[in-house]
Amino acid sequence: MKPFRFVKASYSTLEEDCVEVARNIPRTVAVRDSKRSGGPYLTVAPAAWDAFTADLRRQP
């Protein structure tokens, strides 16, 4: 299996920790804590990730 290529979320800053997301594997989105680059990660289907992020955008 190819390794995930994680990218820091666009809302991350140097002072604040956030999440990193990998979308380079077909039919899989991987998410991990940016503080724990070697730690565990969560995988979800792209449709689930898209629904989650769309809901976040609707929040005030």
A tleap script that builds the chain and sets N, CA, C and O, in Angstrom:
source leaprc.protein.ff14SB
mol = sequence {
  NMET LYS PRO PHE ARG PHE VAL LYS ALA SER
  TYR SER THR LEU GLU GLU ASP CYS VAL GLU
  VAL ALA ARG ASN ILE PRO ARG THR VAL ALA
  VAL ARG ASP SER LYS ARG SER GLY GLY PRO
  TYR LEU THR VAL ALA PRO ALA ALA TRP ASP
  ALA PHE THR ALA ASP LEU ARG ARG GLN CPRO
}
set mol.1.N position { 0.846 -1.188 0.000 }
set mol.1.CA position { 0.000 0.000 0.000 }
set mol.1.C position { 0.888 1.247 0.000 }
set mol.1.O position { 1.896 1.304 0.704 }
set mol.2.N position { 0.508 2.218 -0.780 }
set mol.2.CA position { 1.251 3.471 -0.817 }
set mol.2.C position { 1.072 4.225 0.496 }
set mol.2.O position { 0.015 4.145 1.122 }
set mol.3.N position { 2.106 4.958 0.912 }
set mol.3.CA position { 1.976 5.734 2.153 }
set mol.3.C position { 1.102 6.968 1.938 }
set mol.3.O position { 1.052 7.545 0.851 }
set mol.4.N position { 0.433 7.340 2.992 }
set mol.4.CA position { -0.360 8.569 2.941 }
set mol.4.C position { 0.563 9.767 2.859 }
set mol.4.O position { 1.622 9.782 3.487 }
set mol.5.N position { 0.171 10.770 2.091 }
set mol.5.CA position { 0.898 12.043 2.032 }
set mol.5.C position { 0.013 13.089 2.717 }
set mol.5.O position { -0.922 13.622 2.121 }
set mol.6.N position { 0.332 13.364 3.972 }
set mol.6.CA position { -0.466 14.284 4.764 }
set mol.6.C position { -0.110 15.729 4.471 }
set mol.6.O position { 1.051 16.074 4.249 }
set mol.7.N position { -1.144 16.570 4.476 }
set mol.7.CA position { -1.004 18.009 4.279 }
set mol.7.C position { -1.694 18.696 5.443 }
set mol.7.O position { -2.804 18.318 5.820 }
set mol.8.N position { -1.049 19.698 6.012 }
set mol.8.CA position { -1.643 20.418 7.134 }
set mol.8.C position { -2.879 21.184 6.659 }
set mol.8.O position { -2.880 21.764 5.573 }
set mol.9.N position { -3.910 21.181 7.467 }
set mol.9.CA position { -5.155 21.870 7.133 }
set mol.9.C position { -4.897 23.357 6.916 }
set mol.9.O position { -4.001 23.932 7.534 }
set mol.10.N position { -5.669 23.966 6.054 }
set mol.10.CA position { -5.468 25.376 5.699 }
set mol.10.C position { -5.700 26.314 6.885 }
set mol.10.O position { -5.197 27.437 6.878 }
set mol.11.N position { -6.440 25.887 7.888 }
set mol.11.CA position { -6.692 26.731 9.058 }
set mol.11.C position { -5.598 26.610 10.120 }
set mol.11.O position { -5.642 27.310 11.132 }
set mol.12.N position { -4.628 25.737 9.902 }
set mol.12.CA position { -3.547 25.567 10.869 }
set mol.12.C position { -2.618 26.771 10.847 }
set mol.12.O position { -2.423 27.409 9.812 }
set mol.13.N position { -2.051 27.067 12.005 }
set mol.13.CA position { -1.033 28.101 12.109 }
set mol.13.C position { 0.159 27.509 12.825 }
set mol.13.O position { 0.078 26.392 13.335 }
set mol.14.N position { 1.257 28.228 12.875 }
set mol.14.CA position { 2.430 27.730 13.584 }
set mol.14.C position { 2.186 27.643 15.080 }
set mol.14.O position { 2.760 26.783 15.749 }
set mol.15.N position { 1.343 28.521 15.620 }
set mol.15.CA position { 1.091 28.557 17.056 }
set mol.15.C position { 0.032 27.565 17.509 }
set mol.15.O position { 0.026 27.155 18.669 }
set mol.16.N position { -0.850 27.180 16.624 }
set mol.16.CA position { -1.962 26.310 17.003 }
set mol.16.C position { -1.850 24.968 16.300 }
set mol.16.O position { -1.469 24.894 15.132 }
set mol.17.N position { -2.181 23.927 17.012 }
set mol.17.CA position { -2.170 22.608 16.418 }
set mol.17.C position { -3.496 22.351 15.726 }
set mol.17.O position { -4.527 22.909 16.100 }
set mol.18.N position { -3.456 21.527 14.748 }
set mol.18.CA position { -4.661 21.272 13.970 }
set mol.18.C position { -4.581 19.852 13.420 }
set mol.18.O position { -3.904 18.998 13.992 }
set mol.19.N position { -5.252 19.607 12.340 }
set mol.19.CA position { -5.239 18.287 11.726 }
set mol.19.C position { -4.479 18.310 10.412 }
set mol.19.O position { -4.291 19.355 9.790 }
set mol.20.N position { -4.051 17.131 10.016 }
set mol.20.CA position { -3.448 16.933 8.709 }
set mol.20.C position { -4.317 15.933 7.967 }
set mol.20.O position { -4.855 15.001 8.564 }
set mol.21.N position { -4.449 16.132 6.667 }
set mol.21.CA position { -5.340 15.312 5.855 }
set mol.21.C position { -4.560 14.749 4.672 }
set mol.21.O position { -3.756 15.449 4.056 }
set mol.22.N position { -4.804 13.489 4.363 }
set mol.22.CA position { -4.206 12.853 3.182 }
set mol.22.C position { -5.326 12.363 2.275 }
set mol.22.O position { -6.231 11.649 2.706 }
set mol.23.N position { -5.245 12.767 0.994 }
set mol.23.CA position { -6.250 12.330 0.024 }
set mol.23.C position { -5.604 11.665 -1.181 }
set mol.23.O position { -6.212 11.612 -2.251 }
set mol.24.N position { -4.391 11.160 -1.032 }
set mol.24.CA position { -3.671 10.607 -2.172 }
set mol.24.C position { -3.971 9.128 -2.439 }
set mol.24.O position { -3.504 8.583 -3.439 }
set mol.25.N position { -4.729 8.480 -1.577 }
set mol.25.CA position { -5.097 7.085 -1.778 }
set mol.25.C position { -6.548 7.042 -2.265 }
set mol.25.O position { -7.423 7.615 -1.616 }
set mol.26.N position { -6.823 6.381 -3.386 }
set mol.26.CA position { -8.200 6.351 -3.906 }
set mol.26.C position { -9.200 5.818 -2.878 }
set mol.26.O position { -8.913 4.871 -2.145 }
set mol.27.N position { -10.362 6.436 -2.839 }
set mol.27.CA position { -11.492 6.035 -1.994 }
set mol.27.C position { -11.191 6.096 -0.505 }
set mol.27.O position { -11.868 5.436 0.284 }
set mol.28.N position { -10.178 6.883 -0.098 }
set mol.28.CA position { -9.812 6.983 1.316 }
set mol.28.C position { -9.341 8.394 1.646 }
set mol.28.O position { -8.573 8.994 0.894 }
set mol.29.N position { -9.805 8.914 2.770 }
set mol.29.CA position { -9.282 10.152 3.331 }
set mol.29.C position { -8.739 9.791 4.711 }
set mol.29.O position { -9.442 9.199 5.530 }
set mol.30.N position { -7.492 10.151 4.955 }
set mol.30.CA position { -6.875 9.879 6.260 }
set mol.30.C position { -6.708 11.204 6.993 }
set mol.30.O position { -6.352 12.216 6.390 }
set mol.31.N position { -6.967 11.190 8.296 }
set mol.31.CA position { -6.886 12.400 9.118 }
set mol.31.C position { -6.079 12.054 10.368 }
set mol.31.O position { -6.273 11.004 10.981 }
set mol.32.N position { -5.161 12.971 10.736 }
set mol.32.CA position { -4.387 12.758 11.960 }
set mol.32.C position { -4.141 14.086 12.655 }
set mol.32.O position { -4.286 15.157 12.066 }
set mol.33.N position { -3.768 13.989 13.910 }
set mol.33.CA position { -3.425 15.144 14.734 }
set mol.33.C position { -2.055 15.653 14.289 }
set mol.33.O position { -1.106 14.874 14.198 }
set mol.34.N position { -1.943 16.945 14.013 }
set mol.34.CA position { -0.667 17.483 13.531 }
set mol.34.C position { 0.437 17.404 14.585 }
set mol.34.O position { 1.618 17.454 14.244 }
set mol.35.N position { 0.067 17.283 15.855 }
set mol.35.CA position { 1.072 17.154 16.920 }
set mol.35.C position { 1.676 15.759 16.968 }
set mol.35.O position { 2.742 15.559 17.550 }
set mol.36.N position { 0.997 14.794 16.356 }
set mol.36.CA position { 1.427 13.395 16.440 }
set mol.36.C position { 1.611 12.813 15.042 }
set mol.36.O position { 0.879 11.913 14.629 }
set mol.37.N position { 2.588 13.333 14.328 }
set mol.37.CA position { 2.769 12.910 12.939 }
set mol.37.C position { 3.064 11.419 12.805 }
set mol.37.O position { 2.776 10.830 11.762 }
set mol.38.N position { 3.619 10.811 13.815 }
set mol.38.CA position { 3.871 9.378 13.770 }
set mol.38.C position { 2.791 8.568 14.443 }
set mol.38.O position { 2.868 7.341 14.503 }
set mol.39.N position { 1.789 9.249 14.947 }
set mol.39.CA position { 0.744 8.590 15.718 }
set mol.39.C position { -0.352 7.997 14.865 }
set mol.39.O position { -0.202 7.877 13.649 }
set mol.40.N position { -1.445 7.628 15.484 }
set mol.40.CA position { -2.547 6.994 14.761 }
set mol.40.C position { -3.255 7.976 13.837 }
set mol.40.O position { -3.136 9.193 13.981 }
set mol.41.N position { -3.984 7.422 12.897 }
set mol.41.CA position { -4.794 8.234 11.995 }
set mol.41.C position { -6.143 7.547 11.800 }
set mol.41.O position { -6.298 6.346 12.022 }
set mol.42.N position { -7.081 8.335 11.386 }
set mol.42.CA position { -8.444 7.879 11.132 }
set mol.42.C position { -8.667 7.890 9.631 }
set mol.42.O position { -8.275 8.845 8.961 }
set mol.43.N position { -9.287 6.853 9.088 }
set mol.43.CA position { -9.622 6.856 7.665 }
set mol.43.C position { -11.138 6.862 7.510 }
set mol.43.O position { -11.862 6.207 8.260 }
set mol.44.N position { -11.595 7.613 6.524 }
set mol.44.CA position { -13.021 7.712 6.215 }
set mol.44.C position { -13.187 7.738 4.704 }
set mol.44.O position { -12.234 7.980 3.963 }
set mol.45.N position { -14.400 7.488 4.266 }
set mol.45.CA position { -14.713 7.575 2.842 }
set mol.45.C position { -14.730 9.044 2.418 }
set mol.45.O position { -15.107 9.904 3.214 }
set mol.46.N position { -14.331 9.347 1.191 }
set mol.46.CA position { -14.344 10.742 0.735 }
set mol.46.C position { -15.709 11.416 0.887 }
set mol.46.O position { -15.770 12.598 1.226 }
set mol.47.N position { -16.796 10.697 0.645 }
set mol.47.CA position { -18.123 11.299 0.787 }
set mol.47.C position { -18.389 11.705 2.229 }
set mol.47.O position { -18.994 12.748 2.476 }
set mol.48.N position { -17.944 10.896 3.180 }
set mol.48.CA position { -18.127 11.235 4.592 }
set mol.48.C position { -17.297 12.463 4.959 }
set mol.48.O position { -17.772 13.338 5.683 }
set mol.49.N position { -16.071 12.533 4.468 }
set mol.49.CA position { -15.217 13.691 4.750 }
set mol.49.C position { -15.807 14.959 4.128 }
set mol.49.O position { -15.822 16.016 4.759 }
set mol.50.N position { -16.287 14.850 2.899 }
set mol.50.CA position { -16.887 16.011 2.237 }
set mol.50.C position { -18.124 16.504 2.984 }
set mol.50.O position { -18.329 17.710 3.116 }
set mol.51.N position { -18.947 15.580 3.472 }
set mol.51.CA position { -20.131 15.970 4.243 }
set mol.51.C position { -19.717 16.634 5.559 }
set mol.51.O position { -20.321 17.625 5.969 }
set mol.52.N position { -18.706 16.101 6.212 }
set mol.52.CA position { -18.212 16.670 7.465 }
set mol.52.C position { -17.695 18.094 7.252 }
set mol.52.O position { -18.067 19.005 7.992 }
set mol.53.N position { -16.851 18.288 6.256 }
set mol.53.CA position { -16.289 19.627 6.027 }
set mol.53.C position { -17.350 20.605 5.534 }
set mol.53.O position { -17.278 21.794 5.847 }
set mol.54.N position { -18.327 20.134 4.773 }
set mol.54.CA position { -19.411 21.019 4.338 }
set mol.54.C position { -20.215 21.488 5.540 }
set mol.54.O position { -20.621 22.649 5.601 }
set mol.55.N position { -20.448 20.594 6.496 }
set mol.55.CA position { -21.173 20.975 7.703 }
set mol.55.C position { -20.375 21.998 8.511 }
set mol.55.O position { -20.950 22.940 9.057 }
set mol.56.N position { -19.062 21.822 8.590 }
set mol.56.CA position { -18.237 22.798 9.300 }
set mol.56.C position { -18.328 24.188 8.662 }
set mol.56.O position { -18.354 25.197 9.366 }
set mol.57.N position { -18.375 24.233 7.347 }
set mol.57.CA position { -18.472 25.526 6.651 }
set mol.57.C position { -19.793 26.236 6.936 }
set mol.57.O position { -19.863 27.463 6.875 }
set mol.58.N position { -20.835 25.474 7.245 }
set mol.58.CA position { -22.137 26.068 7.537 }
set mol.58.C position { -22.234 26.603 8.958 }
set mol.58.O position { -23.169 27.338 9.276 }
set mol.59.N position { -21.283 26.246 9.818 }
set mol.59.CA position { -21.327 26.708 11.209 }
set mol.59.C position { -20.991 28.200 11.272 }
set mol.59.O position { -20.179 28.694 10.489 }
set mol.60.N position { -21.628 28.917 12.219 }
set mol.60.CA position { -21.352 30.368 12.334 }
set mol.60.C position { -19.956 30.652 12.849 }
set mol.60.O position { -19.578 31.813 12.999 }
savepdb mol mol.pdb
quit
